């Protein structure tokens, strides 16, 4: 049952219906699965909740150390957080 709901959340995210996706996701009972945490991470990333996204993607890697999607998303978030624009400091 939850796999169908997770699938629906992913569809809603692809359709740019993040608010609706979040509502569906919040009704899903948390589970210790790669699919659950990967979906949670993508959803949190959509809402710019980067700390929660990092935690979710880290949990995916804990469950599946070779998961490239979680690794790529973590890399993207770390690049965002480490962004530095030298022109801001040179008026």
C-alpha positions as CSV (number, residue, x, y, z in Angstrom):
1,X,0.0,0.0,0.0
2,X,2.7,2.5,0.9
3,X,4.7,1.7,-2.3
4,X,1.6,2.8,-4.3
5,X,1.4,6.0,-2.3
6,X,5.2,6.7,-2.7
7,X,4.8,6.1,-6.4
8,X,1.9,8.7,-6.4
9,X,4.1,11.2,-4.5
10,X,6.9,10.8,-7.2
11,X,4.3,11.4,-9.9
12,X,3.0,14.5,-8.2
13,X,6.6,15.8,-7.8
14,X,7.3,15.2,-11.6
15,X,4.0,17.1,-12.3
16,X,5.3,20.1,-10.2
17,X,2.5,19.5,-7.6
18,X,4.8,19.6,-4.6
19,X,2.1,20.7,-2.1
20,X,-0.2,17.9,-3.1
21,X,2.7,15.5,-3.0
22,X,3.6,16.6,0.5
23,X,0.0,16.0,1.7
24,X,0.0,12.5,0.3
25,X,3.5,11.8,1.7
26,X,2.5,13.0,5.2
27,X,-0.2,10.3,5.3
28,X,2.3,7.5,4.7
29,X,3.5,5.6,7.7
30,X,7.3,6.0,8.0
31,X,9.2,2.9,7.0
32,X,12.9,1.9,6.9
33,X,13.2,1.6,3.1
34,X,15.4,3.2,0.4
35,X,12.2,4.1,-1.5
36,X,10.7,5.9,1.4
37,X,13.8,8.0,2.3
38,X,14.6,8.7,-1.3
39,X,11.1,10.1,-1.8
40,X,11.3,12.0,1.4
41,X,14.7,13.5,0.4
42,X,13.5,14.7,-3.0
43,X,10.3,16.2,-1.4
44,X,12.3,18.0,1.3
45,X,14.7,19.3,-1.4
46,X,11.7,20.7,-3.3
47,X,10.7,22.7,-0.3
48,X,14.3,23.9,0.3
49,X,14.4,21.9,3.6
50,X,18.0,21.0,2.9
51,X,18.8,19.7,6.4
52,X,15.9,17.3,6.3
53,X,16.9,16.3,2.7
54,X,20.5,15.6,3.7
55,X,19.2,13.4,6.6
56,X,16.9,11.5,4.3
57,X,19.6,11.0,1.5
58,X,22.1,10.0,4.2
59,X,19.7,7.4,5.5
60,X,19.3,6.0,1.9
61,X,23.1,5.7,1.7
62,X,23.1,4.0,5.1
63,X,20.6,1.4,3.8
64,X,22.1,1.2,0.3
65,X,25.7,2.5,0.2
66,X,25.8,2.3,-3.6
67,X,22.7,4.3,-4.3
68,X,23.8,6.8,-6.9
69,X,20.6,9.0,-6.8
70,X,21.1,9.7,-3.1
71,X,24.8,10.4,-3.6
72,X,24.1,12.8,-6.5
73,X,21.4,14.7,-4.6
74,X,23.7,15.0,-1.6
75,X,26.4,16.4,-3.9
76,X,24.0,18.9,-5.3
77,X,22.9,20.1,-1.8
78,X,26.5,20.4,-0.6
79,X,27.3,22.5,-3.7
80,X,24.4,24.7,-2.9
81,X,25.4,25.1,0.7
82,X,29.1,25.7,-0.2
83,X,28.3,28.2,-2.9
84,X,30.6,31.1,-2.8
85,X,30.5,34.1,-5.1
86,X,33.8,36.1,-4.9
87,X,32.2,39.1,-6.7
88,X,30.0,39.7,-3.6
89,X,33.2,40.5,-1.7
90,X,34.8,42.7,-4.3
91,X,32.7,45.9,-4.8
